Amino acid sequence: MASPALLLGLGMPIAMAVSGVVAWRASKQDSVKPENPTWRDDSLDDWRKERDAAQEEQRATRGTPQARRKTVTGSEEQQETTKKHQRLGG
């Protein structure tokens, strides 16, 4: 009967060589596979185009003298929405 030391001495290098060849062949097969095309979300493209067109239109109208008169600055808007609070008690 073979001793465990002899089995380990011969079996381990053979097992390592076989597993190395299998791993090498598996890595070669992975590199041969064609890449899947990347998925691209284009569901909002139409919405973005409409939004950009609306913004360009607003920019164009903002530059006219009539639009400048109608434009409310941030400080004017803040003054319109200011509320007074009275504190009760001492």
C-alpha positions in Angstrom: 0.0 0.0 0.0 1.2 3.5 -0.8 2.0 5.8 2.0 0.2 9.2 2.3 3.4 11.0 1.9 4.0 9.4 -1.5 0.5 10.2 -2.6 0.9 13.8 -1.6 4.3 14.0 -3.1 3.1 12.8 -6.5 -0.6 13.7 -6.4 -0.3 17.4 -5.5 2.1 18.5 -8.4 0.0 16.5 -10.9 -3.3 18.1 -9.5 -1.7 21.6 -9.6 -0.5 21.1 -13.2 -3.9 19.9 -14.4 -5.7 22.7 -12.6 -3.3 25.2 -14.1 -4.0 23.9 -17.6 -7.8 24.0 -17.0 -7.6 27.6 -15.7 -5.4 28.7 -18.7 -7.9 27.2 -21.2 -10.8 28.8 -19.3 -9.2 32.2 -19.5 -8.6 31.9 -23.2 -12.3 31.0 -23.8 -13.4 34.1 -21.9 -11.3 36.4 -24.1 -12.7 34.9 -27.3 -16.4 35.7 -26.4 -17.8 38.7 -28.1 -18.6 41.7 -26.0 -22.2 42.5 -25.4 -23.3 45.9 -26.7 -23.6 48.4 -24.0 -27.1 49.5 -23.1 -27.9 53.2 -23.5 -30.9 55.0 -22.1 -32.3 57.3 -24.7 -35.9 57.5 -23.4 -35.5 61.1 -22.3 -33.7 62.4 -25.4 -36.9 64.0 -26.9 -37.7 65.7 -23.6 -34.2 67.1 -23.3 -34.4 68.5 -26.8 -37.8 70.2 -26.0 -36.4 71.6 -22.7 -33.3 73.0 -24.4 -35.4 74.6 -27.2 -37.6 76.2 -24.5 -34.6 77.5 -22.6 -33.1 79.0 -25.8 -36.4 80.7 -26.5 -36.5 82.1 -23.0 -33.0 83.4 -23.4 -33.8 85.1 -26.6 -36.9 86.8 -25.2 -35.0 87.8 -22.0 -32.7 90.0 -24.0 -35.4 92.2 -25.4 -36.1 95.6 -23.8 -39.8 94.7 -23.1 -38.8 91.6 -21.2 -36.3 93.5 -19.1 -39.0 95.8 -17.8 -41.2 92.8 -16.8 -38.3 91.0 -15.1 -38.5 91.0 -11.3 -35.2 90.9 -9.5 -34.6 88.6 -6.5 -34.7 91.3 -3.9 -38.0 92.7 -5.2 -39.5 89.2 -5.2 -38.2 88.7 -1.6 -39.8 91.9 -0.4 -43.2 90.9 -1.9 -43.2 87.6 0.1 -41.9 89.0 3.4 -44.3 88.3 6.3 -44.2 90.0 9.7 -44.3 87.8 12.8 -45.2 89.2 16.2 -43.8 87.5 19.2 -46.1 87.2 22.2 -44.9 87.0 25.7 -41.9 88.3 27.5 
